[in-house]
Amino acid sequence: MASWIVVVPPAAPASSHYRTVFSGQVVDDANIPVAALVAQGALLWPTTIGATDPVATAAAKIFASRRAKGRDPVDAASAMLAAVAQGTNANTEGWSGANLFAAVQKATATIGFAQLTTAGATQTLVLPSLMLPANARILARELNVTAAFTGPGLTGMTVSVGGAAGSNDIVNGQSVFTLLGLIAGTSGTNPQPLYSAATQVNVLFTATGANVNAATAGSVTIDLLIALLP
């Protein structure tokens, strides 16, 4: 019987039976139906590969040990995903063929101040590079602010990212006014949503003190790491 390491657990389990599943746990059909986990958005990695990969195996053991002691690690799913991706078998086995129940991809977009043209407090940008295919689940997200969004009269500028115009399920009101650099863990109201249909991700800019088109500087890159589920 095949067994699997849970890399990313279900975001919103359908029943309490699946709410006990956590990153780093080893599952098989004898204890938890694997197909049901996948159907609910879980990302799994085969232990036949993990057993020969010290990076992923060590990470799984650490998370399982901490969970057993009542200390649920923060961002365990993102860390477990990184461990698998950086593991010794990642390039040859980890993300290829039928070894995973899901394929991992990245959607990215860079937005500069010149794209903010609305003479109002908010503007929603719809970018082709952030069009997600059906059955995409957000695994992780980060913003990289390479230049703060500033301009005459502006006292603040935030970015929200969501699967509908004006929504903030992926990123919720993150300031890009004074913060520079990589902003990881920018969680929204539902930071790991599963989109069963093809979904256009929207980016909402909200300005205070002046209109959004008052910005004369600013650039941010949005990266979304997604799993394509069967």
N, C-alpha and C positions, 0 to 999 in steps of 0.2 A: 504494500500500500504506500503510495507516494505521500510524503509529508512536505509541508511548506512553512517558511518563515514569514510571518506577517510583517511587511514593510510599512504599509499604511493601512490602518484599520478602517472599517466602514465609518463614514462621516455621520450618518444618521441611521443607526441600526433599526430594522423594522420591529424587532422584539428584544426583550431583556436578555434573551439567550445570547445575542451577539454583542451586547454592550460590554461584556467581559473581555472581549478580544482587544489586544494591545500590541503595539509595535515590539518586535522581538520574540513574540510568542510562536511556538511551533504548533501547527495544526494539521490534522488529517481528517478523513471522513469518519474515523472512529469516534472522534470527540466533537467536532464541529463540521458540518457539511461544507466542503470547500467551495463548491459551485454556488451555494447560497451566499457565502461571504463575497465572492466576486461580483455576484449580481447586485449586492448592496454597496459596491464601490471599493472593496478592499483590493490592495495591490500585494501580491504574494511572490515569494522567491523560493525555488526548490532547494530543499536541504541537501540534495545530492551534489549540488554545486557549493552551497554554503559550507558544507562539511570540509571542503578543501580550500576554503577562503578564510584565513584567520581574521581579516578585517571585519567582514560581515558577521562571522560567528562570534567574535569577541563583543561586538556591539549588541548583538541579540542577547547574549548572556548577561551583559551589564543591565540592559533595560528590564529583562525578566527578573533579575535579582532585585533591582530597585523597586519594581512593581510588587514583588512578593513581600518586601519590607514596608509597603504602604507609601512609598515615595514615587509617585508617578512623574517621570522626567518630563520637563517642559520641551515642547517641539520634538518629541521622540520620533515622530513619523519623518520629519525632515532630516533628522540626524541619521536615522536608519537608512533612509533613501540615499543619503550621501555616502554612508558606509558601503552600501552595495555598489554604488556607482564608482567608488574609488578602490574597490576591492581588486584583488589580483586577477580575478576571472571576469571582471566587468566587461572588458572590451571583447573577449572571445566567447563568453558564454552568458554573462549576466543579463544583457539586454537584447539578446538575439533569438531568432527562431521561435520555437514554442516553449522556451524555458520560462517565460513569464506569462502570466495571465493577461498582462496589459503592456502596451508600448508607451514609453515615456517620451514626451516632446516638450519643446519650449516655444511659447509665443512671446514675442517681444516687440516693443515700440518705443521710439525716442521722440519726445515732444519738446519743441522749443517755443519760446515766447511769441515768435512771429505767427504761430498757428492760433494764437488767442486773439480773435478779431471781433468778439461781441462787445457792444457798448452796453454792458449790463453786468450784474454781479456774478453770473454763472455762465458757463459754456460747456456743453457736452461734445466731446470729440468721438467720432466713430471711425476707427482705423482698420483697414483691411487685414493688417498683420495680427490683429487681436480677434479675428473671427475663428471661433472654436468649432471643431467638427462635433457631430453627434457622439454622445457617450463619453464626453470629456469630463474628467474630474480634476479640479485644482488641487495640486499637492502642496505647492509652496509658492510664495510670491515675494518680490522685493522691489524696492525703488532705489534708483541710483541717481541722486541729485548732483549733477556736475556743475550747475550754476544756479544760485538761488533766484527765485522769481521775485523781482523787485521792479519798482517804477514809481513815477511821481504820484503821490497821494496814497499809494498802497500801504496798508498796515498789516496785511496778512494774505496768504494764498494757500489753499488746501487742495488736495487731490483725493477723490474717491473713485473706486473702480468697482464695477458691478456688471451683472448680466442683463441689465435693463437700464434704460435711460434714467439717470438720477439715482440709481441704486448704489448701495455701499456694502454689498455682501462680501466682496473680496478685499477691498481696502476701504477703510472708513475715515474720511476727513484727515488725511495725513498732511501735516504742514510741509510745504516746500518753499517757504518764505525765507527762513533763516538757516534751516538745517542743510548741511552739505554732506555728500558722501553716501555710503550704502545704508539704506534703512531696511533691515530685514525684519521678518515677523510682523509686517504691517497688516494685522488681521482686521477683517471686517466683521459684519454681523453674522455671516455664514462663510468663513474663510476657506472651506474646502467643499464647495458645492459640486454636485454632479448634474451636468446638463444632458438630459436624454436626447434633446434635439440640438441641431446646430445652433450656436448662440453667438451673437455679436456682443463682445465685451465693450462697454462704454466707459469713457474716462471723463469725470466731471471735475472741472476746475471751479472753485468758489473764491472770489476775492472780497476783501473788506477794505474800506477806506476809499476805494475807487473801482472803476470797471475793470474787468479782466484784461481788456485791450490796452490798459495803461501800462502793462508790463513792458519793460524795455530790456530785460535780461531774464534768463532762466532756461534751464534744460533739465529734463528728467527722463530716465529710461525705466520702463516698466517691464519686468520679466515675470512670466507666469509659467511654472513648471506643471505640466498636465500629464495625466495618464489617460490613454484611450482604452476604455473597457470594452469587452466583447458584447 
